[in-house]
Amino acid sequence: MSAPLLSIRNLSVTFATGRGPFKAVDGVDLDVDPGELVAIVGESGSGKSVAMLAVMGLLPWTAKVTADRLTFDGRDLLALSPRERRKIIGRDLAMIFQEPMSSLNPCFTVGFQIREAMAAHLDLSRAQRQARAVELLELVGIPEPERRLRAFPHQLSGGMSQRVMIAMALACKPKLIIADEPTTALDVTIQAQILDLLLRLQRESGVGLVLITHDMGVVAETAQRVCVHYAGQQVEMQATAGLFRDPHHPYTAALLAALPERAHGRLLPSIPGVVPGLADRPKGCLFSPRCRFATERCRTVPPPRQGAELGFALCHTPLVDGAPQRKEIAA
């Protein structure tokens, strides 16, 4: 069995704030194999993006990143110097950000920004970089690529800007792409086009893909495995089919119950309350104030990590066939 392309164990990210330290990511584990598509889902504020920005080395100086293991393609990312990390980021490991209009530099043309990555990482002449940029825009479905390369970001639509971001991510033929909610700012029809494009390119090139998304429908159709995050913690990780058939963490079950196709009444079920912040984090399970299965132990004792047969659920009483396993309380 080959080693995973990306391997993370016990990743934590703590920010220094005026009110004390805040742990935005707490004990996340993740392996991604070459060519695999792994989805990360969860509410806003669950630490999905922060965890992946930590992998990319793009967090501000106020963030403290720790991990038992954080390796990419066999290299320890935490042990690399900034110069060594820059040789990997953008070439072998690329990221597509949420907001293309704020991720593209408004002062430079699209062509300059695509060619810049190639100039930094690939041994290509100016003419070869230009030809590759044209090829990339054609690949992502942008008409008149030569003219679009001369355009500035404000001259492009949101959907076209996102296609440019995908082209930039593909420029150096990376081994792994992290797509951070790549359709957030787009209308529904353009969202479908961008996702179809990204998934087609992933299948054709064999690149690994970590897809951060809120869209469980996309997850069901595309991902091999799903990681569910809540309040900075990874609360469940399962193969996609198993997660949709039998979720083991109450939060995962509540997310799936809110899908329109699973709703049985006129109103969609909702999860009461909000994700805890810095000042209101529970003493025990972070989901306990919102969980209908919570016991007194859940409210006072941090939950254990279950085994693979229970989806690595971070829960005292994981669900099986929709019912909590109360015997775990006495364990």
FENHUDA-V723218 format. One record per residue. N is the residue number from 0. PHI is phi in radians with two decimals (* if undefined). OMEGA is omega as a letter, one per 30 degrees, with the letter a starting at -180 (999 if undefined). D_FIRST is the distance of its C-alpha to the first C-alpha in whole Angstrom. Layout:
# FENHUDA-V723218
N;PHI;OMEGA;D_FIRST / N;PHI;OMEGA;D_FIRST
This chain:
# FENHUDA-V723218
0;*;a;0 / 1;-1.28;l;4 / 2;-1.23;l;7 / 3;-1.12;l;9 / 4;-1.22;l;12 / 5;-2.08;a;15 / 6;-2.34;a;14 / 7;-2.21;l;18 / 8;-2.34;l;19 / 9;0.95;l;23 / 10;-1.34;l;24 / 11;-2.32;l;28 / 12;-2.27;a;30 / 13;-2.08;l;34 / 14;-1.79;l;37 / 15;-1.44;l;40 / 16;-2.22;l;43 / 17;-1.15;a;47 / 18;-1.89;l;46 / 19;1.90;a;44 / 20;-1.21;l;40 / 21;-2.22;a;38 / 22;-1.52;a;34 / 23;-1.42;l;33 / 24;-2.32;a;29 / 25;-2.39;l;29 / 26;1.26;a;25 / 27;-1.54;l;23 / 28;-2.05;l;19 / 29;-2.84;l;17 / 30;-2.12;l;13 / 31;-2.25;l;13 / 32;-1.51;l;10 / 33;-0.98;l;12 / 34;1.38;a;14 / 35;-1.50;l;14 / 36;-1.99;l;18 / 37;-1.99;l;18 / 38;-1.80;l;22 / 39;-2.07;a;24 / 40;-2.19;l;27 / 41;2.64;a;30 / 42;-1.15;l;34 / 43;-1.05;a;35 / 44;1.56;a;35 / 45;-1.63;l;32 / 46;1.53;a;30 / 47;-1.09;a;28 / 48;-1.18;a;29 / 49;-1.08;l;30 / 50;-1.07;a;26 / 51;-1.32;l;25 / 52;-1.15;l;28 / 53;-1.12;l;27 / 54;-1.09;a;24 / 55;-1.34;a;26 / 56;1.31;a;28 / 57;-1.95;l;31 / 58;-1.49;l;33 / 59;-1.23;a;36 / 60;-1.14;l;38 / 61;-1.29;a;39 / 62;-1.67;l;35 / 63;-1.91;a;33 / 64;-1.83;l;29 / 65;-2.27;l;27 / 66;-2.86;l;24 / 67;-1.25;l;22 / 68;-2.66;l;19 / 69;-2.55;a;19 / 70;-2.12;l;17 / 71;-2.30;l;17 / 72;0.94;l;15 / 73;1.47;a;14 / 74;-1.90;a;18 / 75;-1.36;a;20 / 76;-1.17;a;22 / 77;-1.27;a;25 / 78;-1.59;a;25 / 79;-1.32;l;26 / 80;-1.31;l;30 / 81;-0.95;l;31 / 82;-1.12;l;32 / 83;-1.17;l;28 / 84;-1.12;a;27 / 85;-1.13;l;29 / 86;-1.27;a;27 / 87;-1.65;a;24 / 88;-1.20;a;26 / 89;1.68;l;27 / 90;-1.80;a;25 / 91;-1.59;a;22 / 92;-2.27;a;22 / 93;-2.20;a;25 / 94;-2.39;l;27 / 95;-1.88;a;29 / 96;-1.60;a;32 / 97;-1.10;a;34 / 98;-1.96;a;37 / 99;-1.10;a;37 / 100;-1.23;l;41 / 101;-1.72;l;41 / 102;-1.61;l;38 / 103;-1.43;a;39 / 104;-1.36;a;42 / 105;-1.19;a;45 / 106;-1.55;a;47 / 107;-2.19;l;45 / 108;-1.21;l;44 / 109;-1.02;a;41 / 110;-1.06;l;41 / 111;-1.06;a;41 / 112;-1.24;l;38 / 113;-1.25;a;36 / 114;-1.22;a;37 / 115;-1.04;l;37 / 116;-1.10;l;33 / 117;-1.18;l;33 / 118;-1.13;a;35 / 119;-1.34;a;34 / 120;-2.07;a;30 / 121;-2.03;l;31 / 122;-1.53;a;33 / 123;-2.13;l;35 / 124;-1.31;l;39 / 125;-1.01;a;41 / 126;-1.16;l;41 / 127;-1.17;l;38 / 128;-1.13;l;37 / 129;-1.13;l;40 / 130;-1.12;l;38 / 131;-1.16;l;35 / 132;-1.10;l;36 / 133;-1.08;l;38 / 134;-1.05;a;35 / 135;-1.16;l;33 / 136;-1.14;l;36 / 137;-1.12;a;37 / 138;-1.08;a;33 / 139;-1.61;l;33 / 140;1.45;l;37 / 141;-1.67;a;39 / 142;-1.26;a;43 / 143;0.83;a;45 / 144;-1.04;a;42 / 145;-1.07;a;44 / 146;-1.26;a;47 / 147;-1.16;l;44 / 148;-1.12;l;43 / 149;-1.55;a;46 / 150;-1.44;l;46 / 151;-1.62;a;46 / 152;-0.93;a;44 / 153;-1.21;l;47 / 154;-1.57;a;48 / 155;-1.94;l;45 / 156;-1.28;l;44 / 157;-1.07;l;41 / 158;-1.14;l;39 / 159;-1.22;l;40 / 160;-1.11;l;39 / 161;-1.17;l;36 / 162;-1.11;l;35 / 163;-1.11;l;36 / 164;-1.07;l;33 / 165;-1.16;l;31 / 166;-1.06;l;32 / 167;-1.10;l;32 / 168;-1.14;a;28 / 169;-1.49;a;27 / 170;-0.97;a;29 / 171;-1.78;l;27 / 172;0.94;a;24 / 173;-1.22;l;22 / 174;-1.55;a;18 / 175;-2.53;l;19 / 176;-2.09;l;22 / 177;-1.81;a;23 / 178;-1.86;a;26 / 179;-1.63;a;29 / 180;0.76;a;31 / 181;-1.20;a;31 / 182;-2.10;a;34 / 183;-0.98;a;36 / 184;-1.62;a;39 / 185;-1.89;l;40 / 186;-1.31;a;42 / 187;-1.06;a;40 / 188;-1.15;l;40 / 189;-1.23;l;39 / 190;-0.97;a;36 / 191;-1.09;a;35 / 192;-1.12;a;35 / 193;-1.15;l;33 / 194;-1.12;l;30 / 195;-1.04;l;30 / 196;-1.09;a;30 / 197;-1.09;a;27 / 198;-1.23;l;25 / 199;-1.14;l;26 / 200;-1.11;l;25 / 201;-1.14;l;22 / 202;-1.17;a;21 / 203;-1.24;a;23 / 204;-1.61;a;21 / 205;1.31;l;18 / 206;-1.28;l;18 / 207;-1.24;a;17 / 208;-2.45;l;19 / 209;-1.84;a;21 / 210;-1.87;l;24 / 211;-1.60;a;26 / 212;-2.71;l;29 / 213;-1.76;a;32 / 214;-1.53;a;31 / 215;-1.19;l;30 / 216;-1.12;l;30 / 217;-1.10;l;28 / 218;-1.04;a;25 / 219;-1.06;a;26 / 220;-1.54;a;26 / 221;-2.14;a;23 / 222;-1.43;l;20 / 223;-1.44;l;17 / 224;-2.36;a;18 / 225;-2.26;l;21 / 226;-1.90;a;22 / 227;-1.87;a;25 / 228;-1.91;l;27 / 229;-2.58;l;31 / 230;0.91;l;33 / 231;1.59;a;30 / 232;-1.85;l;28 / 233;-1.57;a;25 / 234;-1.65;l;26 / 235;-2.85;l;24 / 236;-2.56;a;20 / 237;-2.53;l;19 / 238;-1.07;a;18 / 239;-1.00;a;21 / 240;-1.05;l;22 / 241;-1.15;a;22 / 242;-1.14;a;24 / 243;-1.29;a;27 / 244;-1.39;a;27 / 245;-2.58;l;27 / 246;-1.18;a;27 / 247;-1.81;l;27 / 248;-1.70;a;29 / 249;-0.98;l;33 / 250;-1.18;l;32 / 251;-1.06;l;30 / 252;-1.07;l;32 / 253;-1.19;l;35 / 254;-1.06;a;33 / 255;-1.21;l;32 / 256;-1.15;a;36 / 257;-1.47;l;38 / 258;-1.22;a;36 / 259;-0.97;a;39 / 260;-1.25;l;38 / 261;-1.80;a;37 / 262;-1.32;a;41 / 263;-1.76;l;43 / 264;-1.85;a;46 / 265;-1.36;a;48 / 266;-1.87;l;47 / 267;-1.26;l;43 / 268;-1.12;l;42 / 269;-2.23;l;42 / 270;-1.71;a;40 / 271;-1.16;l;43 / 272;1.41;a;43 / 273;-2.33;l;42 / 274;-1.15;a;38 / 275;-1.15;l;40 / 276;-1.86;a;40 / 277;-1.18;a;41 / 278;-1.64;a;44 / 279;-2.20;a;44 / 280;-1.34;a;40 / 281;-1.11;a;40 / 282;-1.27;a;40 / 283;-1.73;l;38 / 284;-1.18;a;35 / 285;-1.18;a;36 / 286;-1.61;a;36 / 287;-1.00;l;38 / 288;-1.14;a;42 / 289;-1.95;a;40 / 290;-1.69;a;39 / 291;-1.35;l;41 / 292;-1.77;a;39 / 293;-1.13;l;39 / 294;-1.95;l;41 / 295;-1.10;l;43 / 296;-1.15;l;40 / 297;-1.04;a;38 / 298;-1.39;a;41 / 299;-2.10;a;41 / 300;-2.12;l;37 / 301;-1.01;a;34 / 302;-1.33;l;32 / 303;-1.48;l;29 / 304;-1.55;l;25 / 305;-1.33;a;24 / 306;-1.46;a;21 / 307;-1.07;a;18 / 308;-1.16;l;21 / 309;-2.00;l;23 / 310;1.16;a;21 / 311;0.92;a;21 / 312;-1.10;l;25 / 313;-1.61;a;27 / 314;-2.78;l;30 / 315;-1.23;a;32 / 316;-2.24;a;33 / 317;-1.05;a;30 / 318;-1.45;l;31 / 319;-2.33;a;30 / 320;0.96;l;32 / 321;1.49;a;34 / 322;-2.08;a;35 / 323;-1.25;l;35 / 324;-1.59;a;34 / 325;-1.10;a;37 / 326;-1.10;l;36 / 327;-1.12;a;33 / 328;-1.11;a;37 / 329;-1.46;a;38 / 330;-1.24;999;34
